[in-house]
Amino acid sequence: MLTSQRLHTSDVVFVHMTELLPHHMCVHVCACVYTLTQVWDLALERDAEEEAALAPANNAQAPEDLPAQLLFLHAGQQDMKECHWHSQIPGLIVSTAQDCMNAFKPSNI
């Protein structure tokens, strides 16, 4: 279950479940009315001890209210319509909106 009840502030207009790689069956992308494309991995859980061990002393910690399952946010498109994983380029996402079309590949996927 997602750990944030306030992440979506308006309607989610499109959710596209897909198999990114054979071992990533829980990764999906969704487009929201309020200009965000989000990538989620529903298999992840927050581990405070691991985060503390991996974070350098001068590096900022992830906010507690940020869900551990949220991998990536892409913002800036107005009136999102849909998003899809590219069928031939692993990790590439194509999203469409009223004002533009974007193709991007998050570095952490």
Secondary structure per residue as TSV (DSSP state, phi and psi in degrees):
chain	resnum	aa	ss	phi	psi
A	1	M	-	360.0	142.4
A	2	L	-	-67.6	146.5
A	3	T	S	-97.9	7.0
A	4	S	-	-125.2	128.3
A	5	Q	S	-94.1	-11.9
A	6	R	S	-115.5	15.9
A	7	L	S	-71.6	-41.8
A	8	H	-	-90.5	120.3
A	9	T	-	-100.8	-5.1
A	10	S	S	-149.9	-171.6
A	11	D	-	-64.4	143.4
A	12	V	E	-89.3	120.9
A	13	V	E	-94.8	-20.1
A	14	F	E	-157.2	130.4
A	15	V	E	-126.4	127.8
A	16	H	E	-121.3	104.4
A	17	M	E	-82.7	137.2
A	18	T	-	-153.4	164.9
A	19	E	-	-99.2	106.8
A	20	L	S	-73.9	-49.9
A	21	L	S	-138.7	161.8
A	22	P	T	-54.0	-30.3
A	23	H	T	-99.4	15.8
A	24	H	-	-122.8	52.5
A	25	M	T	-71.1	-15.8
A	26	C	T	-99.6	4.0
A	27	V	E	-88.9	129.8
A	28	H	E	-142.6	163.1
A	29	V	E	-121.8	144.2
A	30	C	E	-139.2	147.9
A	31	A	E	-110.0	137.8
A	32	C	E	-120.5	152.2
A	33	V	T	-56.3	-35.3
A	34	Y	T	-87.9	42.6
A	35	T	S	74.4	16.1
A	36	L	E	-114.6	137.5
A	37	T	E	-108.9	126.5
A	38	Q	E	-120.6	141.5
A	39	V	E	-114.2	127.4
A	40	W	E	-121.1	144.7
A	41	D	E	-121.2	102.4
A	42	L	T	-73.3	-4.7
A	43	A	T	-88.4	-9.3
A	44	L	-	-84.1	150.8
A	45	E	-	-135.9	148.7
A	46	R	-	-72.3	134.8
A	47	D	-	-130.0	99.6
A	48	A	H	-62.4	-37.1
A	49	E	H	-65.6	-42.8
A	50	E	H	-66.3	-41.8
A	51	E	H	-60.7	-42.8
A	52	A	H	-66.4	-38.0
A	53	A	H	-70.5	-33.6
A	54	L	H	-85.9	-22.2
A	55	A	S	-82.6	128.6
A	56	P	-	-62.6	158.3
A	57	A	T	-60.3	-32.4
A	58	N	T	-98.1	8.2
A	59	N	S	-95.4	144.6
A	60	A	-	-73.2	143.5
A	61	Q	-	-82.6	154.4
A	62	A	-	-66.4	138.5
A	63	P	-	-60.0	144.0
A	64	E	T	-65.1	-29.7
A	65	D	T	-84.9	-1.6
A	66	L	S	-86.0	122.5
A	67	P	-	-64.4	138.3
A	68	A	T	-63.3	-26.2
A	69	Q	T	-76.1	-16.2
A	70	L	E	-79.5	113.2
A	71	L	E	-92.7	-34.5
A	72	F	E	-158.7	142.4
A	73	L	E	-124.6	134.5
A	74	H	E	-123.1	122.5
A	75	A	E	-121.8	165.5
A	76	G	-	118.3	-15.0
A	77	Q	-	-86.8	144.7
A	78	Q	S	-101.8	133.9
A	79	D	S	56.7	66.2
A	80	M	E	-57.3	141.2
A	81	K	E	-112.2	-49.7
A	82	E	E	-163.8	167.5
A	83	C	E	-150.6	149.6
A	84	H	E	-146.2	152.4
A	85	W	E	-75.0	141.8
A	86	H	-	-70.8	137.0
A	87	S	S	-74.8	-20.1
A	88	Q	S	-117.4	-13.8
A	89	I	S	-116.8	103.2
A	90	P	T	-57.8	131.0
A	91	G	T	88.2	-10.7
A	92	L	-	-82.2	132.1
A	93	I	E	-115.2	135.8
A	94	V	E	-116.4	125.9
A	95	S	E	-126.2	146.5
A	96	T	E	-122.8	148.5
A	97	A	E	-148.0	178.2
A	98	Q	S	-63.1	-35.4
A	99	D	S	-97.6	-16.6
A	100	C	-	-171.0	175.7
A	101	M	E	-124.4	133.9
A	102	N	E	-121.5	145.1
A	103	A	E	-127.0	126.0
A	104	F	E	-149.9	157.4
A	105	K	-	-130.0	105.0
A	106	P	-	-59.7	139.3
A	107	S	T	-75.0	-16.8
A	108	N	T	-97.8	16.3
A	109	I	-	-116.0	360.0
